[in-house]
Amino acid sequence: MKLFQTEQYQRIAAMDAVLFRDDHPIEDWTDNIWWIGIENGKDVAYCGVKRLDEEIAYLSRAGVMASHQGKGIQKRMIRKRLEWAKAAGCNWAITDTVHNNPASVNSLISLGFRQFIPQYQWKDGTVTLYWRKK
């Protein structure tokens, strides 16, 4: 699987609709830098990152199609966004997960993220876990 930076939002939106059908759709695709994962000519994964300020990059929505889960793609996408954040001069990366997604939680922990409680929670705190890495 290869990751390519893209502005082909419709391709990401198609995967997003499958993977997050019960969640709110992304409203403004242009707010993020996006990568798409392609294997054998098929779109299999995507991820985004958004710079919040000079110090902080937010690892936004990411997904891996069911046929490709369990192959380390999520970790590769986290690393790609961390590389981008470092090159952009950010000192912190933050993100969030739902509480019942152990695969994402384990990937973040294995890559050095630690849970925290932000001053202003941007999602429903009863089901959301917040993560950061310096």
GINORRA-V312460 format. One record per backbone hydrogen bond with DSSP energy under -1.0 kcal/mol. NH is the residue of the N-H (numbers start at 0). CO is the residue of the C=O. E is the energy in kcal/mol with one decimal. If there is no record, write none. Layout:
BEGIN
nh=(NH,NH)
co=(CO,CO)
e=(E,E)
END
This chain:
BEGIN
nh=(1,3,5,8,10,11,12,13,14,15,16,17,18,19,22,30,31,32,34,35,36,37,38,41,43,44,45,46,47,48,49,51,52,56,57,58,59,59,62,64,67,68,75,76,77,78,79,80,81,82,83,84,85,86,87,88,89,90,91,92,93,94,96,98,100,104,105,106,107,108,109,110,111,112,113,115,126,128,130,131,132)
co=(37,35,33,6,7,7,8,9,10,11,12,13,14,15,19,27,28,48,46,3,44,1,41,38,36,36,62,34,60,32,57,55,55,91,49,93,47,57,45,43,64,65,71,72,73,74,75,76,77,78,79,80,81,82,83,85,84,54,54,132,56,130,128,126,97,100,101,102,103,104,105,106,108,107,131,129,123,96,94,113,92)
e=(-2.3,-2.4,-2.5,-1.9,-1.2,-1.1,-3.1,-1.6,-1.4,-2.9,-2.3,-1.0,-2.8,-2.7,-1.8,-1.4,-1.3,-2.9,-2.6,-2.6,-3.3,-2.7,-2.5,-2.0,-3.2,-1.3,-2.1,-2.0,-1.2,-1.9,-2.4,-2.5,-1.3,-2.4,-3.8,-2.9,-1.1,-1.1,-2.4,-2.9,-2.5,-1.0,-1.8,-2.4,-2.2,-2.7,-2.2,-2.0,-2.3,-2.5,-2.0,-2.5,-2.6,-2.5,-1.9,-1.5,-2.6,-1.6,-2.6,-2.4,-2.6,-2.1,-2.3,-2.6,-1.1,-2.2,-2.9,-2.0,-2.5,-2.5,-2.5,-1.1,-1.9,-2.6,-2.5,-2.0,-1.5,-3.2,-2.7,-2.2,-2.2)
END
